[in-house]
Amino acid sequence: MFRHTVTALSLVAVLAGVGIAYAQTAPAQTTQAPRAHGMDRMKQRLGLTDDQVTAIRAAYARHRDEQKQAWKALRTAQAELRQQALNGTDVTAKTAEVQQLLGQTVALRVKVLQEVGPVLTPEQRAKFAQAAHHGMRHHRKAPMTQS
């Protein structure tokens, strides 16, 4: 039982790290998503037209509220899971909930990407996929240092 719990918590920790990395690159709580400067950079790197930018912004905007709710629920469930694990209580149900919520956030991200994909040329899609893959690690916050 202990080994199963440790394995489950390890999986949750890895998935939470992915979630945190994604959350740090997720759109800001503004009227545009992704952030305006991020879209400008994307426009420049991918050679997007104004029509493509408009369509991509619309795809992100259509799912913004749903994504916010999913991420809020995930953060809450992760906090509850941490508390349960620290208290030594059974984490089976909460682990399953966190995994379900992580799956939901991935499905929402895929839904947006499926709307963005047809707007892009094959070359732009390849660049977009590569930039999204590499971009996650460049946006992490620097570790805090003691003064």
C-alpha positions as CSV (number, residue, x, y, z in Angstrom):
1,M,0.0,0.0,0.0
2,F,2.8,2.4,0.9
3,R,4.6,1.8,-2.4
4,H,1.4,2.4,-4.3
5,T,0.9,5.7,-2.4
6,V,4.4,6.8,-3.1
7,T,4.1,5.9,-6.8
8,A,0.8,7.8,-7.0
9,L,2.3,10.9,-5.3
10,S,5.4,10.8,-7.5
11,L,3.1,10.8,-10.6
12,V,1.1,13.6,-9.2
13,A,4.3,15.6,-8.5
14,V,5.5,15.1,-12.0
15,L,2.1,16.1,-13.5
16,A,1.9,19.1,-11.1
17,G,5.3,20.3,-12.4
18,V,4.0,20.1,-16.0
19,G,0.9,21.9,-14.9
20,I,2.9,24.6,-13.2
21,A,5.1,25.0,-16.3
22,Y,2.0,25.3,-18.4
23,A,0.3,27.7,-16.0
24,Q,3.3,30.0,-16.2
25,T,3.0,30.1,-20.0
26,A,-0.8,30.3,-20.0
27,P,-2.4,33.5,-21.1
28,A,-2.6,36.4,-18.6
29,Q,-5.9,37.5,-17.2
30,T,-6.4,40.2,-19.8
31,T,-8.8,40.8,-22.6
32,Q,-6.4,39.2,-25.1
33,A,-4.9,35.7,-25.0
34,P,-2.1,34.9,-25.4
35,R,-0.6,38.1,-24.1
36,A,-0.3,40.9,-26.6
37,H,3.5,40.9,-26.6
38,G,3.5,37.1,-26.9
39,M,1.2,37.3,-29.9
40,D,3.5,39.9,-31.5
41,R,6.4,37.6,-31.0
42,M,4.5,34.7,-32.5
43,K,3.4,36.8,-35.4
44,Q,7.0,37.8,-36.1
45,R,8.5,34.3,-35.6
46,L,5.8,32.5,-37.6
47,G,5.2,35.2,-40.2
48,L,1.5,35.4,-39.4
49,T,-0.9,37.6,-41.3
50,D,-3.3,39.9,-39.5
51,D,-6.1,37.6,-40.3
52,Q,-4.3,34.6,-38.8
53,V,-3.6,36.6,-35.6
54,T,-7.2,37.5,-35.3
55,A,-8.3,33.9,-35.8
56,I,-5.7,32.6,-33.2
57,R,-6.8,35.2,-30.7
58,A,-10.4,34.2,-31.2
59,A,-9.6,30.5,-30.6
60,Y,-7.9,31.3,-27.3
61,A,-10.7,33.7,-26.3
62,R,-13.4,31.1,-26.9
63,H,-11.9,28.8,-24.3
64,R,-10.4,31.2,-21.9
65,D,-13.1,31.0,-19.2
66,E,-13.3,27.2,-19.4
67,Q,-9.5,27.0,-19.1
68,K,-9.5,29.4,-16.1
69,Q,-12.1,27.3,-14.3
70,A,-10.2,24.1,-15.0
71,W,-6.9,25.5,-13.8
72,K,-8.6,26.9,-10.6
73,A,-10.2,23.5,-9.9
74,L,-6.8,21.8,-10.5
75,R,-4.9,24.1,-8.2
76,T,-7.5,23.6,-5.5
77,A,-7.4,19.8,-5.9
78,Q,-3.6,19.7,-5.8
79,A,-3.6,21.8,-2.6
80,E,-6.1,19.4,-1.0
81,L,-4.0,16.4,-2.2
82,R,-0.9,17.8,-0.6
83,Q,-2.7,18.4,2.6
84,Q,-4.1,14.9,2.6
85,A,-0.7,13.4,1.9
86,L,0.9,15.4,4.7
87,N,-1.8,14.4,7.1
88,G,-1.3,10.7,6.2
89,T,-4.9,10.2,5.0
90,D,-5.9,8.1,2.1
91,V,-5.1,10.0,-1.1
92,T,-6.6,7.6,-3.6
93,A,-9.8,9.6,-4.5
94,K,-8.0,12.9,-4.5
95,T,-5.2,11.6,-6.7
96,A,-7.8,10.3,-9.2
97,E,-9.5,13.8,-9.1
98,V,-6.2,15.5,-9.8
99,Q,-5.5,13.2,-12.7
100,Q,-8.9,13.8,-14.1
101,L,-8.5,17.6,-13.9
102,L,-5.1,17.4,-15.5
103,G,-6.6,15.4,-18.3
104,Q,-9.3,18.1,-18.6
105,T,-6.7,20.8,-18.9
106,V,-4.8,18.9,-21.6
107,A,-8.1,18.3,-23.5
108,L,-8.8,22.0,-23.4
109,R,-5.4,22.9,-24.7
110,V,-5.8,20.4,-27.5
111,K,-9.1,21.9,-28.4
112,V,-7.5,25.3,-28.8
113,L,-4.7,23.8,-30.8
114,Q,-7.1,22.0,-33.1
115,E,-8.7,25.4,-33.8
116,V,-5.4,27.1,-34.4
117,G,-3.9,24.4,-36.6
118,P,-6.1,24.9,-39.7
119,V,-5.3,28.7,-39.6
120,L,-1.6,28.0,-40.1
121,T,0.4,26.9,-43.0
122,P,2.3,23.5,-42.7
123,E,5.6,25.5,-42.1
124,Q,3.9,27.7,-39.5
125,R,2.4,24.6,-37.7
126,A,5.9,23.1,-37.4
127,K,7.4,26.3,-36.1
128,F,4.5,26.8,-33.7
129,A,4.9,23.2,-32.3
130,Q,8.6,23.7,-31.9
131,A,8.2,27.1,-30.2
132,A,5.6,25.8,-27.8
133,H,7.8,22.9,-26.9
134,H,10.8,25.1,-26.2
135,G,9.0,28.0,-24.8
136,M,7.8,26.3,-21.6
137,R,11.3,26.0,-20.1
138,H,12.2,29.6,-20.9
139,H,9.4,31.1,-18.9
140,R,10.0,29.5,-15.5
141,K,10.6,31.9,-12.7
142,A,14.1,32.1,-11.3
143,P,14.5,30.4,-7.9
144,M,14.2,32.7,-4.9
145,T,17.4,33.5,-3.1
146,Q,17.9,34.4,0.5
147,S,19.1,37.9,1.3
